[in-house]
Amino acid sequence: MVPLLLLLTAFGVVLLTCIIVGICLSGKKGNEDDAPLLPKKSDARHLSVEKRVCVLYGTQTGTAEMFAKTLTREGLRLGFPLKLIAVENYRPSDIRREKRVIIVCATYGDGEPTDNMLAFHEWLMDGSRVAGEELKQLKYAVFGLGDRQYLNFCREGVTVDRRLSELGARRIYPLGRGDSSGNIEEEFDRWRRGLWPVLSDELAVDLKSVADEPVVPECLLKMWDASEEAPLPFPKLASMLEPTQRLPSWVPVKANEELLRVTDGRSTRLVELDISDTVISYQAGDHLGVLPSNTDEVVDAYLRALSVSEEDSRQVISLQNKATGKNVFPCRVSVRTA
């Protein structure tokens, strides 16, 4: 048995017989979601190579991706010709042809680039690059994400920002830094609001008056009658038993111990998970997703409080991101199981 020890701090979360563990092995997230954020072909303004602004994001847990998409949506509404690309889908040498680029990148572990940022990072840092000349045509802005509890706070953002300057690119807006242990959303909001006037002057684009784009994307709730014969657009729960990259396997909880006294007023638990005979590997700094279940009594109480009937509680639902159309649930769920 290969044990996996995990300290969970929570306020009354109860872990039941097993939990779904999803570890991001590749670091590639949501690549198919880029398309809805690209400019429409009918808009000639967005086809100008001279004015186009490329938005690249390097993400590990999805926060940098969310920020980059928020930035792109709001920028398009303001009239800027932005093009969003996940950095793993971008050939690093293509940056030599870009005129303007905005990079949103997270720092992974203790100052490392994220998995999907690695190839781009290595290309930038290659010693064969010509200082002061390699990217002299480029203008750029960088927003880095990190955690001030780590020694190398926002190291990847700082490194990319400095290296672009060393290679001759011109910084048109100061480096932004977001602290995940603080209020990272407010820090990103302040940074992007200051960016728009600078970009407006740079591109000679008049700013449109639009409401701020919320950092958290809106979702759309859809419901289906579980008795319908037509196949639903989600895998059946049984299919979740088969390993996938997103959800490698089910694992049992081998131990679940409370480490604090009840009188302390909070809960810190030592949870041991058995990952033997699975495709899962774990290293320090990896991210672990935990999906706990509520008791039937708690679910029933919520349904009564919300005036949801037993019949309605069995309806199948999906919660969709309105911008991407992507279901946020990993499998088919009902109101009760959601």
C-alpha positions in Angstrom: 0.0 0.0 0.0 1.3 3.4 -0.9 -0.1 5.9 1.6 -0.8 9.5 0.8 -1.0 11.8 3.9 -3.0 15.0 3.7 -3.8 17.6 6.3 -7.3 19.1 5.7 -8.4 22.1 7.6 -12.2 22.7 7.5 -15.3 23.7 9.4 -17.3 20.5 9.7 -16.6 18.8 6.4 -17.4 15.1 6.6 -15.5 12.7 4.3 -17.5 9.5 3.5 -16.4 6.2 2.2 -14.5 7.4 -0.8 -13.6 10.5 -2.7 -12.8 11.3 -6.2 -9.2 12.4 -6.7 -8.2 14.4 -9.7 -4.6 15.4 -10.1 -3.6 17.5 -13.0 -0.8 15.5 -14.6 -0.3 17.6 -17.7 -1.1 21.1 -16.6 -3.1 21.7 -19.7 -6.5 23.1 -18.9 -9.4 24.1 -21.1 -7.7 24.5 -24.4 -10.9 24.0 -26.3 -12.4 27.0 -24.5 -10.2 29.5 -26.4 -12.4 29.6 -29.5 -15.4 31.6 -28.0 -13.1 34.4 -27.0 -11.5 34.9 -30.4 -12.5 37.9 -32.5 -15.2 37.4 -35.1 -13.8 37.2 -38.7 -16.3 39.8 -39.8 -14.7 42.4 -37.7 -11.9 43.8 -39.9 -10.5 45.7 -36.9 -9.5 42.4 -35.3 -7.6 41.2 -38.3 -5.0 43.9 -38.3 -1.6 42.3 -37.5 -0.2 45.6 -36.6 -2.8 46.2 -33.9 -3.5 42.7 -32.7 -2.7 42.0 -29.1 -1.9 38.4 -28.2 -2.9 37.2 -24.7 -1.0 34.2 -23.5 -1.6 32.4 -20.2 0.3 29.8 -18.3 -1.8 28.0 -15.6 -1.6 25.1 -13.2 -4.9 25.2 -11.3 -6.9 27.4 -13.7 -6.8 30.8 -12.0 -4.4 32.3 -14.5 -6.6 30.9 -17.3 -9.7 32.5 -15.7 -8.0 35.8 -15.4 -6.8 35.7 -19.0 -10.3 34.9 -20.3 -11.8 37.7 -18.2 -9.2 40.1 -19.5 -9.9 39.0 -23.1 -13.7 39.2 -22.8 -13.6 42.7 -21.3 -10.9 43.9 -23.8 -13.0 42.8 -26.8 -16.0 44.5 -25.4 -13.9 47.7 -25.0 -12.9 47.5 -28.7 -9.4 46.0 -28.4 -8.3 43.4 -31.0 -7.2 40.7 -28.5 -6.5 37.1 -29.3 -6.4 34.5 -26.5 -4.0 31.5 -26.7 -3.0 28.9 -24.1 0.7 29.1 -24.0 1.2 25.3 -24.6 -0.6 25.9 -28.0 1.7 28.7 -28.9 5.0 28.1 -30.7 7.5 30.1 -28.6 9.5 31.4 -31.6 6.3 33.0 -33.0 6.7 35.8 -30.4 9.4 37.2 -32.7 6.6 38.2 -35.1 4.2 39.6 -32.5 3.9 43.4 -32.0 2.2 43.3 -28.6 1.6 40.6 -26.1 0.0 40.3 -22.6 1.1 37.4 -20.5 -0.8 36.1 -17.5 1.3 33.4 -15.8 1.3 31.5 -12.5 4.2 30.4 -10.4 4.2 26.7 -9.6 5.7 25.2 -6.4 8.7 27.1 -5.1 9.3 29.5 -8.0 8.9 27.2 -11.0 7.0 27.7 -14.3 3.8 25.8 -14.6 3.8 22.6 -16.7 2.2 24.3 -19.7 4.5 27.3 -19.5 7.8 25.2 -19.4 8.5 25.1 -23.2 7.9 28.9 -23.6 10.0 29.6 -20.5 12.9 27.5 -21.7 12.8 29.2 -25.1 13.0 32.7 -23.5 15.8 31.7 -21.1 17.9 30.0 -23.8 21.4 31.6 -23.8 21.5 31.8 -27.6 18.9 34.5 -27.6 20.4 37.9 -28.6 20.1 40.4 -25.8 18.6 43.7 -26.8 17.8 42.5 -30.3 15.8 39.2 -30.2 12.4 40.9 -29.4 13.0 44.5 -30.1 9.8 44.7 -32.1 7.7 43.6 -29.1 5.7 45.6 -26.6 4.4 43.8 -23.6 2.7 43.6 -20.2 2.8 40.8 -17.6 0.6 39.8 -14.7 2.1 37.2 -12.4 0.2 35.0 -9.9 1.8 33.6 -6.8 1.6 33.1 -3.0 3.5 35.5 -0.6 3.8 32.6 1.9 6.5 31.2 -0.5 10.0 32.7 -0.7 9.9 33.2 -4.4 6.7 35.1 -4.7 5.5 35.5 -8.4 9.0 34.4 -9.5 7.8 33.2 -12.9 6.0 36.5 -13.7 9.1 38.4 -12.5 11.4 36.2 -14.6 9.3 36.5 -17.8 8.9 40.3 -17.4 12.7 40.8 -16.8 13.7 38.4 -19.6 11.5 40.1 -22.2 13.1 43.4 -21.4 16.6 41.9 -21.6 15.7 40.6 -25.1 14.8 44.1 -26.3 11.0 44.1 -25.8 9.5 47.3 -24.3 7.3 47.1 -21.2 4.2 49.3 -21.8 2.6 48.7 -18.4 4.2 47.7 -15.0 4.4 44.1 -13.9 1.3 43.1 -11.9 1.4 40.6 -9.0 -1.4 38.7 -7.5 -1.2 37.0 -4.1 -3.4 33.8 -3.8 -3.1 34.0 0.0 -4.6 37.6 -0.1 -7.2 39.2 -2.4 -5.9 38.2 -5.7 -9.1 39.1 -7.6 -8.9 42.7 -6.4 -5.2 42.9 -7.3 -6.0 41.7 -10.8 -9.0 44.0 -11.2 -6.8 47.1 -10.3 -4.1 45.9 -12.7 -6.3 45.4 -15.7 -8.3 48.6 -15.2 -5.1 50.5 -15.4 -4.0 48.6 -18.5 -6.9 49.7 -20.7 -6.1 53.5 -20.9 -2.4 52.6 -21.7 -3.5 50.1 -24.4 -6.0 52.7 -25.7 -3.2 55.2 -26.2 -0.9 52.6 -27.7 -3.4 51.4 -30.3 -5.3 54.7 -30.8 -8.5 52.9 -30.0 -11.3 54.9 -28.3 -12.5 53.1 -25.2 -16.1 52.0 -25.2 -18.2 52.4 -22.0 -19.0 49.0 -20.7 -19.5 47.4 -17.3 -16.6 45.6 -15.7 -16.3 42.0 -16.6 -16.7 39.8 -13.5 -13.7 37.7 -12.7 -15.9 34.7 -11.9 -17.7 33.7 -15.1 -21.5 33.5 -15.0 -23.1 30.1 -15.3 -26.3 28.9 -16.9 -28.3 26.1 -15.2 -30.1 23.6 -17.4 -32.4 20.8 -16.3 -33.5 17.6 -18.0 -36.2 15.1 -17.3 -34.4 11.9 -16.2 -37.1 9.8 -17.9 -36.3 11.2 -21.3 -35.0 8.5 -23.7 -32.7 10.8 -25.6 -29.0 10.4 -24.5 -27.8 13.1 -22.1 -24.6 15.1 -23.0 -22.7 13.7 -20.0 -21.1 10.4 -19.2 -23.1 8.1 -16.9 -21.8 7.8 -13.4 -20.6 4.3 -14.1 -18.2 5.6 -16.7 -16.5 7.5 -13.9 -15.1 4.2 -12.6 -12.8 4.1 -15.7 -9.6 6.0 -15.3 -9.2 9.2 -17.3 -6.6 12.0 -17.3 -8.9 14.3 -15.4 -10.2 11.7 -12.9 -7.6 8.9 -12.8 -9.4 6.7 -10.3 -11.4 6.3 -7.2 -9.4 5.9 -4.0 -10.5 4.7 -0.5 -10.0 6.7 2.7 -7.8 4.6 4.9 -7.8 6.9 7.9 -9.5 10.1 9.0 -8.4 11.5 12.3 -9.2 14.7 14.1 -6.0 16.3 15.3 -7.5 19.2 17.4 -9.7 19.1 20.5 -13.4 19.9 20.0 -12.9 22.8 22.4 -10.5 24.5 20.0 -13.5 25.5 17.8 -12.0 24.4 14.5 -11.1 21.2 12.8 -7.8 19.9 11.4 -7.8 16.4 10.1 -5.2 13.9 9.1 -6.5 11.9 6.1 -4.7 8.9 4.6 -5.7 7.9 1.1 -4.7 4.6 -0.5 -3.3 5.2 -4.0 -1.8 1.7 -4.5 -2.9 -0.1 -7.7 -3.8 3.2 -9.4 -2.2 5.4 -12.2 -1.8 8.2 -9.7 1.6 9.5 -8.7 2.2 12.3 -6.2 4.9 14.8 -5.6 5.2 17.7 -3.2 3.5 20.7 -4.8 0.9 18.7 -6.7 -2.7 19.8 -6.4 -5.4 17.5 -4.9 -9.1 17.9 -5.5 -11.4 16.7 -2.8 -15.2 16.2 -3.4 -16.9 15.4 -0.1 -20.5 14.2 0.2 -23.2 15.6 2.5 -25.4 13.3 4.5 -28.9 12.6 3.3 -30.3 14.5 6.4 -28.4 17.6 5.4 -29.5 17.3 1.7 -33.1 16.8 2.7 -33.0 19.8 5.0 -31.7 22.0 2.2 -34.3 20.7 -0.3 -37.1 21.5 2.2 -35.6 25.0 2.8 -35.5 25.7 -0.9 -39.0 24.2 -1.5 -37.6 21.6 -3.9 -39.9 18.5 -4.2 -38.6 14.9 -4.2 -39.5 14.6 -7.8 -37.7 17.8 -8.8 -34.7 16.8 -6.8 -34.2 13.8 -9.1 -34.0 16.0 -12.3 -30.7 15.9 -14.1 -28.9 19.2 -14.4 -25.8 20.8 -15.8 -24.2 24.0 -14.7 -22.7 25.6 -17.8 -20.2 28.5 -18.1 -22.1 31.0 -20.3 -19.0 32.0 -22.1 -17.7 28.6 -23.0 -20.8 26.3 -22.8 -18.7 23.9 -20.8 -20.3 21.8 -18.0 -18.6 22.5 -14.7 -19.7 19.1 -13.2 -17.4 16.2 -14.0 -20.3 13.8 -14.7 -24.1 13.6 -14.9 -25.7 14.8 -11.7 -29.2 15.5 -10.3 -30.3 18.4 -8.1 -29.9 16.1 -5.1 -26.4 14.8 -5.9 -25.1 18.2 -7.0 
